């Protein structure tokens, strides 16, 4: 009864694979007509855009003679292919590629909606942010990116609801990195004792797979800064770039010059114990004030201040009580008064990130009919 | 460019008034063509359905000769009027009227979407719940009722996203009543000492305006039971009625027979101190176990168990740490693992309840175009 909706998916990493598994189980799923990985693109043949790619069996679908196989396509080529489909089209970008994100306006202007957990398009230069939403309006297309902050947690949808209904968001504060959450919940637990040395906790997080391949990408605070940039912009602040505000890096200045290679990571880990004393001091200073230290991001809407770094919190606060690698996001608003609206839970991981993408996809499909 | 959407609003109490204020400030607001209070209905004149009622000045609009004034209309009459409007129509029910809720299928079958904080339609007999969603499908209309649980907090939208994307919700647990949250956070604070006698805390809540006019409507647990019924049904359980599971009432059996009048309330308050000893015992029993007592609701999806009543919680749990009259809702799911997805904040009050209604209205408008 309703016209079919056509779907292109780029990226088959952790999130991409989890997303395809969820897509395969979706009732009334859209027609998957393009699946691109770094070196290969699988397509439903033109001009019929049929048969579709079976999401459940995408790994073996490459051997299906009925489907078209190509090498890597440019964003322009993908956009042209999707725009010519016989119905509304959606691009799901499951990469973290800044190049592809920079091309979102090309898709949107041609009426192709975007659903993505890729932070790059929304947290880089302000000009790109503005161009994305202008292109969406121009192309009558939609942009949903819930999973760019807090993975599947209802963070952006909640903030957008607050803003759209006329509430005044005064402050947003929280722990936005699963890795940094784990590091500080372990290093400086509310109970006080235990915790171990900083370098040991970092090594443990690395062994448990809680960090990026190069764990300095977690410790430098840039991932958190990108999330704060997105939140601040939705709250109405014109943040020029993700480094346009103070970001406290947990990479000691003395180690900042190490190469961005596997060897650089090894050297970094080997020298990190030299700085255990510094981190112990930070922890003890908080202890003496009856508090704990946590790595947080905050947006103060009235003063237009965005900052990312270490801060002390009362032991009975929600941020101090966080467990494992959970995220927590507190929205202070005029309507909610002194007690904030809080969202808390796992803010990283393939399945929950993909859940945010799938939920967005469902909403976009509902709006496109 | 898009066809106008027509809006009928019933109820101008606390939530209704707050909603109309939010509606008045909404960009691209729908045309308000019907505003009904208990004894009077204001309408945009037929057949033009124009001029619309000014949401900002609805109190004085009754004196506008250009608008039609009538007495109370039946649900059938309201539905006929809205269905004949020259575009898609939405009914916002800001009452808590079970009669009107029972008529939702009449509206939905005629293509009129429903947005409401009224719990009655979704928490009464299972047959009505099923009829509502069948009628919506039949009439190609939408039903949004976020504010029926946790007011403007993103509770139902989150649960629906979890279910729709294929997560397996195993357990839902939380504090669902602002009144009961305040009573137990005050009576049995995590700090232990203080708190005062149960009857004093109840009297304090009444004086602060935190209770229903007849505070026994809070203490009997039925409001919480209705919310649990809604959550359990969205999670997939066929709960027959809001009293089809164990509900622990905080009204002592000896006082259950008091009349449902203002005099009954006065007698209840006068005799409540007789039961302070019982409540102190419950509190002390928890203390001895190193815990605190809270009034919670829970849905165990696997065992299909729904229950509402007192339960002990560890002092470092999120439920124990709740402040003021906040609600907290924890979703335990397969994807989220041992740490639940948590939503927390004010779960009552005109402004935040209306915010949930307005946010739903925006979503319905986006889907209707």
Interface residues (C-beta under 8 A of the other chain):
Chain A: X22 X25 X26 X152 X153 X154 X157 X158 X161 X162 X164 X165 X166 X167 X190 X316 X318 X321 X323 X324 X326 X335 X336 X337 X338 X339 X340 X341 X342 X343 X344 X345 X346 X349 X351 X352 X355 X358 X359 X362 X366 X367
Chain B: X22 X25 X26 X152 X153 X154 X157 X158 X161 X162 X164 X165 X166 X167 X190 X316 X318 X321 X323 X324 X326 X335 X336 X337 X338 X339 X340 X341 X342 X343 X344 X345 X346 X349 X351 X352 X355 X358 X359 X362 X366 X367
